[in-house]
Amino acid sequence: MEPIQYFNRYTGQIETEQVFGEQWLAWAYGTPLGRLTVELAAKRVWFSRWYGWKMSRRTSASRVFPFIKQYGLDIAEFRKPPDYFASFNDFFTRQLKDEARPIDNDPASVVFPADGRHLGWADSSAVNQVFVKGQSFDLDALLGDSALASKFRGGALVLSRLCPTDYHRFHFPAEGVPDAPRQSPRTIPGPLYSVNPVALRQRIEIFWTNRRVVTIHHSENHGDIALIEVGATCVGSIQQTHVPGQWTAKGGEKGYFAFGGSSTITLFEPGKIVLDEDLRAHTAAGRELYARMGDRMGQSA
C-alpha cells in the first residue's frame, strides 16, 4: 500500500501516517475479493452498527491501554484517566481538557473544527486534485440541495480527515448561531465506505454518497458556513451535542463521531475567508496538513 504522508504543522516535518487497520484496508480496497466484501458488508449501515455495538461492550475496554501505547497518545490531555473508560467507544469519544486545545483568540480568525489531516482550497469550484489528479467536488450532491450549493460555490472549502487515533469530537470553526431545529442538522442517508485515502484515491465520490449530516452556521464575522460531518465504515453514529438555534462561541463543541475514521467538510461563502498559507501550499502540493482543533485555518477576507 502506498504510504500516506502529511505535513505536521507542529514539527515542521513531512511524516508518514501510522494507519489503523492498514492490512485490512489494503485488502478491502485493493483486491477483487476485498472490494466485493466492502459492497456486500463493510459499507452497510448494519455492519457499522454491529461493530459499534461490539466496541461499546465492557469487554472492549481491554483494548484501550494497548491502543494508547501503540499510537503514542498523550493521556495528560484526557479529561478522565484511561482506566475510567467503560468501553473502547467511551475512550474513542473521549473529551479533552480545555487547555489541551486552546482556541485561537483573534476575532478575525476561523479555526480547524477537528484534529486531523486537512486539505483546503480557496475556490471550491476550482478543485481539480484531492487525493489524485482530476478529482473535484460535487457540491450539489454533497449538500443534497442545488440552491444551497450555489450559495457556497466559489468559496473556500476545507476537508478535515480524522483517523481512528485522533480526538473525535468536532467543533464550530467560528462564533455564530447554527440553524434552528426545523432546518438543521439535516441527515442525508447513504452507505458507509472508508474515508481513508486508500479508498478515496479510487472513489472521491464517497464524500457525497456516504451518510452525512449538514448544518448551516450563521456567523456575524464570517458569513454563513456549511458544516458537513461524513460517516465512514464503523462510524454509523454521528452525534450532535450542540443546541440548534443557540449562539455558540468559536471552538464550541458541535458533536462527535463514534468508533472509526471519519471526516468533516467546511464550506464558506465566496469572498469571506482567506485560508492560511501553509494549508493552501501543502494542498497545492497534494499533501495534507496535520493540525489540531482550535488552531487557526484562516481569517476574514
N, C-alpha and C positions, 0 to 999 in steps of 0.2 A: 504494500500500500504506500502511495506517495506520501512523504512526511507533510504534516500540516504546520507551517511556520507562520509566526506573527511577530510584530514588533512590540516589545514591552516598554511602555511609556516610562516606567519607574527605573528599570535597569539600563535603559538606552541600548538594549541588545535585541537582535533577532533570535528568537527562541523556537524550539520545536515542541509542539503540544504533546503531552502525555495523554493519549486517547484512552478513555474508559471503554472497555469492550471492543478494542481495536480488531482483534481476530474475528469476532462475530460480524462487525461492520464490513470488513473486507470480504468475508464470505457472502454476507447477505446482499451486498450491492455490487459484488464483483464476479459472481458466478451465476450461471443459469438456474441452478437449484436454489441458490440463496435468494435470487430475485423472485422466484416462484413462491418461496416461503414468505417473503415480505408481502406479496399480493394476497396470499391465502390467509395469513395470520397476523404478522407483525404490524401491518398498517391498520388493522381493525381496532375499533374502539374497545371491543370486549377483551382484546389481548392486553391493552394498556390498563383497563380496569382490573383484570386479573393480576397483573404484575404490581399494580398499585396496592391491591389488597395484600399481596404477598409481602410487600415492603412495609406495610402498616401493622403486621403481626408482631407481637412482643419478641418472638424468637429472632426477628430480623435485627434487633438491637445489637446482637453479637457481631454484626458486620461493621459497626460504627468505628471502633478503635483501629481495626486493620485498614479501613479506608482512610482515616485521618493520617495514619503513619505512611501508607503507600504514596499518598499525594501531597504530603507535607503541609497540611492545613494548620493555620495558626489558631490554636484553641483559646488564646488570650483574647481573641475578637468575639468569641461566643458569649451570648447573654447568659447562658446557663452551662454548667460543666457537662462534658461529654457523657458522663455516667448517669445523667439525669434524663437522657433521651429515652422515651418509651419504645421507640421503634426506629428503623432506618429512615422512614419517611418523616418522622418527627425531627430527626437530625437534618435531613435533607432540606426541610423547610425552616430551618433554624433562623432565629433573629440574631442580630449582632448588636454589640454595644454601640451607643450613639457615636462615641469617639472613634470607633473603628472606621466609620465612613463619614468624615466631615463634609459638609455641603459647601461648595464654592459660594462665597457671600457677595460677589459682585452682582448688583441688581441687573446689569445688562447681560449676564451670562445665562446659558442653559446648561444643564448637566446631564451626564450619561444616566439613563434610567435604571441601569443594571450593571453588575460586574460582568465582564465578558470581553469578547474579541469583536471589535467594531469596524464597520466599513461606512463611509459617509460620502455623499455626492451633493454638490451644490445645486444640481438640477435633476430632479427625479425623472424627467422625460428624456434626459441625455445619457442615461446609464447604458453602456454597451459592454460592460465586463463586470461580473460579480465574482464568481469563482473560476470561470473560464471565459475567454473572449466570445462575444456575440450574445451574452446573456443580458436581458433587460427586464424591467419590472412592468407587469400589467396592473396598473393601479385600479382600473375598473374592476378586475377580478379580485384583487386583494381586498378592496373595500366593499365589494358587493353592491356598489352604488355609483353609477356613472356620473351623476350630478356632483356627488361628494368628491369623486376622483378629480373632476375638472377644477375644483376649488384648490386642490393641493398640487396639481400637475405643474411642473416647472419649479417647485420649491425644493428645499433641501430634504434629503432622505438619509436616515441613519439606521443601519441594520446592526443589531446587537445580538451576538450568538453566545448563549450560555452553555457551558459544559457541565456534566454531572458533578464535577469537582467545585463548581462555583457556588457562591451565595445566590440563592434562588428566589429572593424577593425582588419585585420590581417597583419603581418609584416614579413620581412625577418629575419631569425634567425642568419644569418651571412652575411658578405660582399660578393660581387660577382656580377656575370652577369647572369640574367635569360635568358633562350633560346630566340633566335630570333623569330620574329612574325610567320614565316612559320612553326616553330617547336612547339611552345607553347605560351600561355596556351592552353591546349587541353581539350575540354569538352567531357565527357563521359555521354551520356544520361541515364536516369533511373527514377524510382519513387521517392517520397519524404516522406519516413517514418520518424517518430520521431527518434532523436538520444538521447533521454533521456534514462537513464539506465532501466527504466520501460520497454521500448521496446527492448533495447539491450540485456537484460538478456534472452529474448526469441529468438532474431534473430540477432546475431552478424554480419551476412552477410549483414545487412543493409549498412555497410560501403562500401562494394564493389558492391552493387546493386543500391544504391541511386545515383542521379545525382551528378557528381563531376567534378572538374577541376584539371588537373595535370600540374605542371610546373617543369622543371629541372633547378636548380640554380647551377651555377659553381663558387665555392669558392676556391680561391688560398690557403687559410689556412685550409679548411676543406673538400676539395674534392667536388664531385657532391652531391647535396642534392635534393631529390624529395619532392616537396611541394604539398599536396593534400588538397583542400577545398571540404568538403562534404555538400551538401544541405540537408534540412530536411523539415518536414511539416511546411508550411507557409514561407519557405525560398526557393522560386523558383528562386531568383535572387542572383547570386554570381558575384559581380562587381570587375573587376581588374582595379586598378588605376596606376599601375607601367608601365614603358615603356620597353617592351621586348627588349633584346639585349643591354640595357644600364646599366652600372655599378650602383650598389646601396650600400649604407652603411648598416652595421648591424643595424637592427631595423627600416630600411626604410619601409614606408608603401607599401604594396603589393595590398591591396584591402579591400572590406568589404562585409558583409552579410546584406541583407535587413531583414525585420522582422522575428523573430523566433529564436529558438535554432539551433545550428549548430556545426560543428567540423572541425578541421584541423588535418592532419596526416603528420608527418615529418619523412622521411627516410634518413639514412646516409649509405654510403658505409662501408663495413666491415673494422674494424681496424682504423677508422678515428676519432671516438668520444667516450669519456668516460662520461656517464651520471652522474649527481650529485648523491651523496649517498642517500640523503633523497628521491629523486624521485624513485630510484631503490628500496629502502627499503619499502616505502609505496605501491608501485606497487606489490612487492612480498607478501605483507600482504593483497592484494586485495582491496586496498583503494586508491582513487585519492588524488593527492596533489594540493591544490589551490595555484597558483602563477600568477603573472601579466606579461604582455608583457614587454620584456626588461630585466627581471631578468634572471640570468644565469640558464641554464638547463644542461650544461655540458661543456667539454673542449676537446681540441685536445688530441688524444691518445699519 
